[in-house]
């Protein structure tokens, strides 16, 4: 059990983006050390790819919306049930043409979405 009683937002989208961005900054850093414009440009290109990959994963449900979530949604293997409709206040969802105000989600929509969001390989109980 975690010592924290809140979701820290660790997601597949976040960690994948972090890994790719780390690789990109490493390549750019090596380019700075050896004074190589192609390496610096390549590293910055990899960082740009990390942003796009993170965004795509977020939109497919492997990222989480900003703010607090139910405890059942804390796991990293749990896909976000509300991703298809978009998240209220999420810049990435708005850029993709998604998103509605939080008040527009009915209690029934939220309940059904969370019931359907069992971790990968498990069933909702």
N, C-alpha and C positions, 0 to 999 in steps of 0.2 A: 504494500500500500504506500502510496505517495505521502510524503510529509505535508504536501500542500493540499488544501481543500478547494482548489479551483483548477480550472483547465488552463494549462499554459499554452495551448494552441499548437502543440506539436502535431504536424500533419504530413502526409506523404508529399503533398505539393510543397510545403515549406522546406522539408529536409532535402528533397530532390533539387529544388531551386538553389538552396544553400550549397549543396555539393557542386553543382555546375558552376555557380558563381565563384566558389573558392578555387576551382580549377582555372577559371578565366583570370582571376586576379593573380594567381600564381604565374600563369603564362605571361601576363602583362608585366609582372614584377621581374621575371627573368629577362624579358625584353628590355626593361629599364637598365638592368645590371650589365647586359651585354651591348647596350645601345643599338637595338635592332627595332626599327620601325615596323617591320612585318610582324614580329612577335607582340609588340605592344598593340597593334591593330587587331591581331588575331585574338589576343586576350580580351580586349574590349568587345570584340564580336561574340566571344563565348559568354561574356557577362550579359550581353543583349539577348542571346539565346536562352539564358537562364530565366530571364524575366518572362519571355514568351512561354517557356515550358511550365513555369509556375502558374501563370495565368491560365493556360489550357487545362492543367490538372485541377485548378480551383473550379473552373467552370464545369468540369465533368464530375465534380463531387468529392474530390480528394483533398480539397482545402476546406476551411471552415469559415463561417462569417465572423465579422468582428463582434466583440461583446461576449457576454456569458452564455453558456450552453448547458443543457441538462446533463447530469452525470453520465447518462447512457451514451452521450455523444462525445465523451472525453477520449476514448480510445483512438489510437492512430489508424487502426484497421477499419474504422467505421466511416462509411461514406456519408456525406452530408445530404439528407433527404430533401432539403429545400433549394439545392443548388440550381436545379433546372429552371425554377421560377425566378431566381436571382435573390440576392440578399439586400435588405434595406440598409442604406448607407454604405454600400460597398462600391468603391470606385471601379474595380475590375468588372463587376456585374453591369454597372451603368455603361462602361465602355463597350461591352458586348451587347448592349441593347436590352438587358434584363433588369430585373429589380422592381420591387414594389415597396410601398410603405409597410412597416411592420404591422400597422393596424389593419392592413388588408388581409392578413392571414387569419383565418378563423381558427378557433380552438380545435375544431374537428380536423382541419387540414394539417395542423401541427401534430395532432395525435396520430393520424394515419401515417404521416411521413416518418415519425419516430418509430412507429411499430414496424414499418417496412425497412428500417435501416439497421438490420442486424449486422454484426461484424462479418467480414468475408469468411465463408466457411462455416458459419453458425446460423442458427435460426432464432428468430425473435421469440421470446418466451412469454 
